[in-house]
C-alpha cells in the first residue's frame, strides 16, 4: 500500500510539473512569434502575427492545475509553510497530540473542499459551462484537475493522520528529521 500511495503522490507531482512545462512552452512560442514578427517587420516583410489564442486564460488554468496537483507532494516533502514554534515549546507527547489534531483538521477541511470542488465540476459538466476566451474551454476540465489535486492531497492527509494515530511520525516530520541529520536545516 505504501508503494501505491507514494506512486500516486509522485504521479500528481509529475502532472503538476507537466502543467508548468506546458505553460513555459506556450509562453515561449508566443515570445518567439513576437520576435519573428519584429524581425520580419524590420526587414520590410509582412509579419506572421503568430499568437497563441487565449494564452493568459489557458496558462491560468494550467497554473491552477499545477498548484493543486502539487499539494500532496509538497506536504510529503515538508515544503508547506508550517509554524512549529509551539510544537518545539511543549513536551513531546503534547506535540504529538497537537500534530494529530492539526492533521485531523486539515483532513476535514481538505475533504470538504474536495467534495465541493467535485460538485462544482459536476455542475459545470451538467450545464456545459465554458470559459469566455477566444478558445471556449469547457470549465469541467480545469475544475476536474483541481478536484483531482485536492483528492490526492486529502488522501495524503488521511495517510499522515493514520500514520500519526499509530504512533509513527507523519511524512513531513520524517523529512524534517532527515534534513536535520544531513545538516540542511
C-alpha positions in Angstrom: 0.0 0.0 0.0 2.8 2.4 0.8 4.3 2.0 -2.6 1.0 2.6 -4.3 0.4 5.8 -2.2 3.9 7.1 -2.9 3.4 6.4 -6.6 0.1 8.4 -6.5 1.8 11.3 -4.8 4.7 11.3 -7.3 2.4 11.0 -10.3 0.4 14.0 -9.1 3.6 16.0 -8.7 4.8 14.9 -12.1 1.5 16.1 -13.6 2.0 19.4 -11.9 5.4 19.7 -13.4 3.9 18.9 -16.9 1.4 21.8 -16.4 4.3 24.2 -15.7 6.2 22.8 -18.7 3.2 23.4 -21.0 2.9 27.0 -19.7 6.5 27.6 -20.4 6.3 26.1 -23.9 3.2 28.2 -24.8 4.7 31.4 -23.5 8.0 30.7 -25.3 6.0 30.1 -28.5 4.2 33.4 -28.1 7.5 35.3 -27.4 9.2 33.6 -30.3 6.3 34.6 -32.6 6.7 38.2 -31.5 10.5 38.1 -32.1 9.9 36.7 -35.6 7.3 39.3 -36.3 9.7 42.1 -35.2 12.5 40.7 -37.4 10.1 40.4 -40.4 8.8 43.9 -39.9 12.4 45.2 -39.5 13.3 43.5 -42.8 10.3 45.2 -44.5 8.3 42.0 -44.7 4.7 41.3 -43.7 4.7 39.8 -40.1 3.1 36.4 -39.5 1.2 37.8 -36.5 1.6 34.5 -34.7 -0.4 34.3 -31.5 -1.3 31.6 -29.0 -5.1 32.2 -28.6 -6.4 32.5 -25.0 -2.8 32.2 -23.7 -3.5 34.0 -20.5 -6.6 32.0 -19.8 -5.1 28.6 -20.6 -1.9 29.4 -18.6 -4.2 30.4 -15.7 -6.0 27.0 -15.9 -2.7 25.2 -16.1 -1.3 27.1 -13.1 -4.3 26.2 -11.1 -3.8 22.6 -12.1 -0.1 22.7 -11.2 -0.9 24.3 -7.8 -3.5 21.8 -6.8 -1.7 18.7 -8.2 1.5 19.6 -6.3 -0.3 19.9 -2.9 0.3 16.2 -1.8 3.9 16.1 -3.0 4.8 19.3 -1.2 3.1 18.1 2.0 5.1 14.8 1.8 8.4 16.8 1.3 7.6 19.3 4.2 7.5 22.1 1.7 4.3 23.6 3.0 4.6 26.5 5.4 4.3 25.3 8.9 4.9 27.3 12.1 6.3 24.7 14.6 7.4 27.1 17.4 4.6 25.8 19.7 5.5 22.2 18.9 9.1 22.8 20.0 8.0 24.5 23.2 5.8 21.7 24.6 6.6 18.2 25.7 6.9 15.5 23.0 3.6 13.8 24.0 1.7 17.1 23.8 3.4 18.0 20.5 2.3 14.6 19.1 -1.3 15.2 20.1 -1.2 18.8 18.6 0.2 17.4 15.4 -2.6 14.8 15.2 -5.2 17.5 15.9 -3.8 19.7 13.2 -3.7 16.9 10.6 -7.2 15.9 11.5 -8.5 19.4 11.0 -6.5 19.7 7.7 -8.0 16.4 6.6 -11.6 17.6 7.4 -11.1 20.9 5.6 -9.5 19.2 2.6 -12.3 16.7 2.4 -14.8 19.5 2.5 -13.0 21.4 -0.3 -12.6 18.2 -2.4 -16.3 17.4 -2.1 -17.3 21.0 -3.1 -14.8 21.1 -6.0 -16.3 17.9 -7.3 -19.8 19.3 -7.1 -18.6 22.4 -8.9 -17.1 20.3 -11.7 -20.3 18.3 -12.0 -22.3 21.4 -12.3 -20.1 22.7 -15.0 -20.4 19.4 -16.8 -24.2 19.4 -16.4 -24.6 22.9 -17.7 -21.9 22.7 -20.3 -20.1 25.8 -18.9 -17.2 27.2 -20.9 -14.7 30.0 -20.5 -15.1 33.3 -22.2 -11.8 33.4 -24.0 -11.1 33.2 -27.8 -11.0 29.4 -27.3 -14.0 28.4 -25.2 -12.6 25.8 -22.8 -15.1 23.6 -21.0 -14.7 24.5 -17.4 -15.2 20.9 -16.3 -11.6 20.2 -17.3 -9.7 22.6 -15.2 -12.2 22.0 -12.3 -11.7 18.2 -12.6 -7.9 18.7 -12.4 -8.3 20.9 -9.4 -10.6 18.3 -7.8 -8.0 15.5 -8.6 -5.3 17.5 -6.9 -7.5 18.1 -3.8 -8.4 14.4 -3.7 -4.8 13.3 -3.8 -4.0 15.9 -1.1 -6.9 14.6 1.0 -5.6 11.1 0.7 -2.1 12.2 1.7 -3.5 13.9 4.8 -5.5 10.8 5.7 -2.3 8.8 5.2 -0.4 11.0 7.6 -3.3 11.0 10.1 -3.3 7.2 10.2 0.4 7.1 10.5 0.3 9.7 13.4 -2.5 7.8 15.1 -0.5 4.6 15.1 2.4 6.3 16.9 4.7 6.9 13.9 5.8 10.2 12.5 3.9 11.8 9.7 5.8 12.3 6.4 6.6 15.9 6.9 8.2 15.2 10.3 10.4 12.4 9.0 11.7 14.8 6.3 12.5 17.4 9.0 14.5 14.9 11.0 16.3 13.6 7.8 17.2 17.2 6.9 18.5 17.9 10.4 20.6 14.8 10.3 22.1 15.8 7.0 22.6 19.4 8.2 20.2 21.0 5.8 18.1 22.8 8.3 
